[in-house]
Amino acid sequence: MAYICSDCPRNCGALRSESSGKGFCGAPSGVTVAKVMRHMWEEPCLGGKQGVENIFLYGCNLKCVYCQNYKINASPAANAVSRYKTYSVEDFSGLLLAAAQTDASAIGIVTGDHYIRQVAGALTDDVRAEIKKPLVFNCGGYMKPEMLDLLSRKIDIFMPDLKYSDENLAGSLSHAKDYPSVALNAVKKCFELTGPAVFGDDGLMKRGVIVRHLVLPGQIGNTLGVIDALNETFRPGDIVFSLMSQYLPVPGLEPPECFARLKGPISKAEHKKSTEYFENAANLTLGFTQDPSSSDSSFIPDF
């Protein structure tokens, strides 16, 4: 069903019809799925030995200039119908139930920020009752708290990004100068919905919030600011923090001259400083870091 969308903080007021979307994200009123695949490289507390059955959704309400999933998140909206399949909310329920029948440790809904109402509609009480494994909402963080409320008791694990503490950087690279405050409020809401991290006897996460942050080349101050914001907001054991070093320049990336460092990986010094800063954050007691070798295209899904 077509509707005028103001679901995310951009407040486009754009038409989302069954066949196309006119807003910033490019998403139609249904759920456009770019790929369903087993992902073996999520955080160890999610995938374990069996991995996560990830459902990658089309479009994005940020379209970061360096996006590693640029083929599905930054391409023209007109490609949505021709390249990928759009599901009705009812049919998306079926896709989730099919994922639940696999031997994966968890189910991941990836880049779901602009599909919150659709995901909430698909996860009826009956559908949710049939999903016996953790359901992970993997998102960019640019969300309204009131929309996240729609996912109450429907999502087990929220995995939002907190990309920026620097407003100017957020504006330049993700077209959203208000991202730092908006995303931090979204992370707070995610925590309100799940409570502190809960792990099973198998060591896998069953409920809670994992906050991801990708270290950007030449922007170490932004990373330290993100760590500070989380350290000041949460208590030990509240959330899991995933500090990611897998930044990889995407083909054709031509950042503004002042961000020329984005054309290469993070430096050893940036990796060392960000890792040590995280390790010294007293309230961030749960988390993961990545080895610089993770900056490899083999870890990026082929869309």
BELBELJO-V971194 format. One record per backbone hydrogen bond with DSSP energy under -0.5 kcal/mol. CO is the residue of the C=O (numbers start at 1). NH is the residue of the N-H. If there is no record, write none. Layout:
# BELBELJO-V971194
<<CO,NH> <CO,NH>>
This chain:
# BELBELJO-V971194
<<3,5> <3,16> <5,13> <5,14> <8,11> <14,5> <15,17> <15,22> <16,3> <17,29> <20,17> <23,26> <25,60> <30,32> <31,33> <31,87> <32,34> <32,58> <33,85> <35,56> <37,39> <37,54> <38,40> <39,52> <43,46> <43,47> <44,48> <45,205> <47,50> <47,51> <51,105> <51,106> <52,39> <52,54> <53,108> <54,37> <54,56> <55,57> <55,110> <56,34> <56,35> <64,67> <67,70> <69,72> <69,73> <70,74> <72,59> <76,79> <77,80> <78,82> <79,83> <80,84> <85,33> <85,87> <87,31> <88,92> <89,93> <90,94> <91,95> <92,96> <93,97> <94,98> <95,99> <96,100> <97,101> <98,101> <99,102> <105,134> <106,53> <107,136> <108,55> <108,110> <109,138> <110,57> <112,115> <113,116> <115,119> <116,120> <117,121> <118,122> <119,123> <122,124> <124,128> <125,129> <126,130> <127,130> <127,131> <128,131> <130,132> <134,107> <134,136> <135,156> <135,157> <136,109> <136,138> <137,139> <137,159> <138,111> <138,112> <139,161> <141,143> <144,147> <144,148> <145,149> <147,150> <148,151> <149,152> <151,154> <151,155> <156,208> <157,137> <158,210> <159,139> <160,212> <165,167> <166,170> <167,171> <168,172> <169,173> <170,174> <170,176> <171,175> <173,65> <176,179> <178,182> <179,183> <180,184> <181,185> <182,186> <183,187> <184,188> <185,189> <186,190> <187,191> <188,192> <189,193> <190,194> <191,195> <198,206> <198,207> <200,203> <204,200> <207,198> <208,158> <209,211> <209,240> <210,212> <211,242> <212,162> <213,215> <213,244> <216,219> <219,222> <219,223> <220,224> <221,225> <222,226> <223,227> <224,228> <225,229> <226,230> <227,231> <228,232> <229,233> <230,234> <235,238> <237,197> <238,197> <239,286> <240,211> <240,242> <241,243> <241,288> <242,213> <242,244> <243,290> <244,215> <250,253> <256,259> <257,260> <259,262> <260,263> <261,264> <267,271> <268,272> <269,273> <270,274> <271,275> <272,276> <273,277> <274,278> <275,279> <276,280> <278,281> <280,282> <281,284> <283,285> <286,241> <288,243> <291,294> <292,295> <294,296> <296,299> <297,300> <299,301> <301,303>>
